[in-house]
Structure formats: structure tokens, C-alpha cells
């Protein structure tokens, strides 16, 4: 059943998900080695994230197993009979394959009512044919199948929204939601655009378009694979093994606040040293002997500095430095450097 329609379902999911990653990977591979050499800080998983990852994996396994093993039987494919075979022959052949159930009897009775019932069966499946008591037209059967299909995907979309609601994983939300919504969107497109009369001219079973089974199979496999990929992505992003090129504002805000806290700690240390220095100066000023020694030391230090400045070699070096210095150029360079720092800080906060 996984024919070209499988690729048609996969393409709108894979292309928008992979292209940004490929571009980012290509840009990262061309970045300087020093930039890539920065170690990635690994972060411990929290219990909510562990629960989300386990839920995604369980949902993926259930979805794939149900799709592969528990899709409703197609009585025509199961018996190998033609699409136009009489109901009595279908009942006899099906009874040879397995024991008939009450649902089988109901389904076979529905298939024997009219030729249109077989077209509805191929397009909308056995549940719509047996369970929809108010369906009396093609549009009503289509509406019943559409509502059932949207109910199946609503829970999956909700799980994706929960998985990408965390600060560490919200960067995945656009891609995950796009993939989760694209599956029912593509399925809905084929459901609304399919003409059940397309199967009237089918001579063999393989010429019949079994829309119900193809859509269920493809959507189930794609949804399961998407959940597995999302669980891996959540694990990598949540543990810091992979970081996005553009981090959310909350992460940048936390980093900036961390830098400010570190700066505050250093400023507190400097202020403490200044207070100690002031206290020492006050003690020196109160003691006559220490005040006299401090005055002598200051006088001697001033005389030594003056003597150094009068040295011919120092005078010559200072004159050469002032002559070589381009003060307007230095002022312009310092201004450009300060502007570059401010612009960089603004870009980081965006």
C-alpha cells in the first residue's frame, strides 16, 4: 500500500523540516574551528521532559503497531475476489479465511445493497459504511470520515504542543507543529478531492484506489516516525547536546542576567577592598607615628616620580610617543570600537 502516495505525504513534511537544518549545518561546517571548538554544556533532564520523551516514544510505537497490525481488514484484498464479485461469493470465501463476525455480516449486507456501497467502502472504509446511521449521500459519508480523521489527529497535535512548550524545546515548535498539522492537512486534501467514481472502471483489485487504507497506513507511519524524530530532537535540545543558531529570548535573557550577577559580585569585591583601604587610611590619619611615616613615604614617592620624569631617556621617549600618536585617529578608532560593542549587544537582545 505504501506507493507513490507515501512520498506525496512525506515530501511536505521532510522538505520544510530538513532544509533549515541543512543550511545551518552547511554554515556551521564553514565556521572557524575555534568557534566550533567551544564545549557544549550538557544539561540534566527534568522529570516533565522525561515524561514527554517517554510519551512521544510510546505514542509512536502504538501508532506504528496499530497501523501495521490492526487496520480494519479489506475483505476484497483478504479474499482476493474482484471488486464486482457477488456478496454471496465474498461471504463464502471470507468464511474460508476466518470465522465471520457480526461486523462482517453487517458489512456484507451493506455491500449488497447497491453498487455505490462498494465505492463508498473503498473510499471511506468499513466504519463509515456500517456505523453512520444518518449518512444518505456521498457528502455525508465524507463529512463523517473527515470528523473521525480530525479526532484521530487532535490528540497527536496536543502532544506535540505539550512537548514543545518547554523553554529548552520551544525552538522546535514551528517544525513540529508544521509536521503534525501537515499530516491531517494532506489526508484531508485527498479525502475532499477524491471522486469515488474513479473506481468504477477498475478491473482488478490493484487498479482500485483504496483511499481509506492508503490514507490510514501512510498517516499512521508518518505520524509514528514524526513522534520518534521529535522525541530525539527534544532529548538533544533539552540536554544541551544541540543548540539552535537563534536561541529564544528567554535563554539570552538568562545568560545576560548571569553575566550581570557575576559583574555585581566582582563590583562588590572591589567595593569591599575600597572600604578596607579607606579604613586603613583613617587609622593611619589618627596615629601620629603612622601619619608621619605615611607623609614621609608620600614625599619620597613624589620625589622619585619627579626624578624619573626628569630622566633624559624618559623625556625623549615621551616626546617620541606624543609625536607618533595620531590623536584624531585614536579617537575615531575608539568610537568605532565602542559603537561595535553596543550594536553587538543590541543584536544579541533581539
Rosetta blueprint (number, residue, H / E / L):
1 X L
2 X L
3 X L
4 X H
5 X H
6 X H
7 X H
8 X H
9 X H
10 X H
11 X H
12 X H
13 X H
14 X H
15 X H
16 X H
17 X H
18 X H
19 X H
20 X H
21 X H
22 X H
23 X H
24 X H
25 X H
26 X H
27 X H
28 X H
29 X H
30 X L
31 X L
32 X L
33 X H
34 X H
35 X H
36 X H
37 X L
38 X L
39 X L
40 X L
41 X L
42 X L
43 X L
44 X L
45 X L
46 X L
47 X H
48 X H
49 X H
50 X H
51 X H
52 X H
53 X H
54 X H
55 X H
56 X H
57 X H
58 X H
59 X H
60 X H
61 X H
62 X H
63 X H
64 X H
65 X H
66 X H
67 X H
68 X H
69 X H
70 X L
71 X L
72 X L
73 X L
74 X L
75 X H
76 X H
77 X H
78 X H
79 X H
80 X L
81 X L
82 X L
83 X L
84 X L
85 X L
86 X L
87 X H
88 X H
89 X H
90 X H
91 X H
92 X H
93 X H
94 X H
95 X H
96 X H
97 X H
98 X L
99 X L
100 X L
101 X L
102 X H
103 X H
104 X H
105 X H
106 X H
107 X H
108 X H
109 X H
110 X H
111 X H
112 X L
113 X L
114 X L
115 X H
116 X H
117 X H
118 X H
119 X H
120 X H
121 X H
122 X H
123 X H
124 X H
125 X H
126 X H
127 X H
128 X H
129 X H
130 X H
131 X H
132 X L
133 X L
134 X L
135 X L
136 X L
137 X L
138 X H
139 X H
140 X H
141 X H
142 X H
143 X H
144 X H
145 X H
146 X H
147 X H
148 X H
149 X H
150 X H
151 X H
152 X H
153 X H
154 X H
155 X H
156 X H
157 X H
158 X H
159 X H
160 X H
161 X H
162 X H
163 X H
164 X L
165 X L
166 X L
167 X L
168 X L
169 X L
170 X H
171 X H
172 X H
173 X H
174 X H
175 X H
176 X H
177 X H
178 X H
179 X H
180 X H
181 X H
182 X H
183 X H
184 X H
185 X H
186 X H
187 X H
188 X H
189 X H
190 X H
191 X H
192 X H
193 X H
194 X L
195 X L
196 X H
197 X H
198 X H
199 X H
200 X L
201 X L
202 X L
203 X L
204 X L
205 X H
206 X H
207 X H
208 X L
209 X L
210 X L
211 X H
212 X H
213 X H
214 X H
215 X H
216 X H
217 X H
218 X H
219 X H
220 X H
221 X H
222 X H
223 X H
224 X H
225 X H
226 X H
227 X H
228 X H
229 X H
230 X H
231 X H
232 X H
233 X H
234 X H
235 X H
236 X H
237 X H
238 X H
239 X L
240 X L
241 X L
242 X L
243 X L
244 X L
245 X L
246 X L
247 X L
248 X L
249 X H
250 X H
251 X H
252 X H
253 X H
254 X H
255 X H
256 X H
257 X H
258 X H
259 X H
260 X H
261 X H
262 X H
263 X H
264 X H
265 X H
266 X H
267 X H
268 X H
269 X H
270 X H
271 X H
272 X H
273 X H
274 X H
275 X H
276 X H
277 X H
278 X H
279 X H
280 X H
281 X H
282 X H
283 X H
284 X H
285 X H
286 X H
287 X L
288 X H
289 X H
290 X H
291 X H
292 X H
293 X H
294 X H
295 X H
296 X H
297 X H
298 X H
299 X H
300 X H
301 X H
302 X H
303 X H
304 X H
305 X H
306 X H
307 X H
308 X H
309 X H
310 X H
311 X L
312 X H
313 X H
314 X H
315 X H
316 X H
317 X H
318 X H
319 X H
320 X H
321 X H
322 X H
323 X H
324 X H
325 X L
326 X L
327 X H
328 X H
329 X H
330 X H
331 X H
332 X H
333 X H
334 X H
335 X H
336 X H
337 X H
338 X H
339 X H
340 X H
341 X H
342 X H
343 X H
344 X H
345 X H
346 X H
347 X H
348 X H
349 X H
350 X L
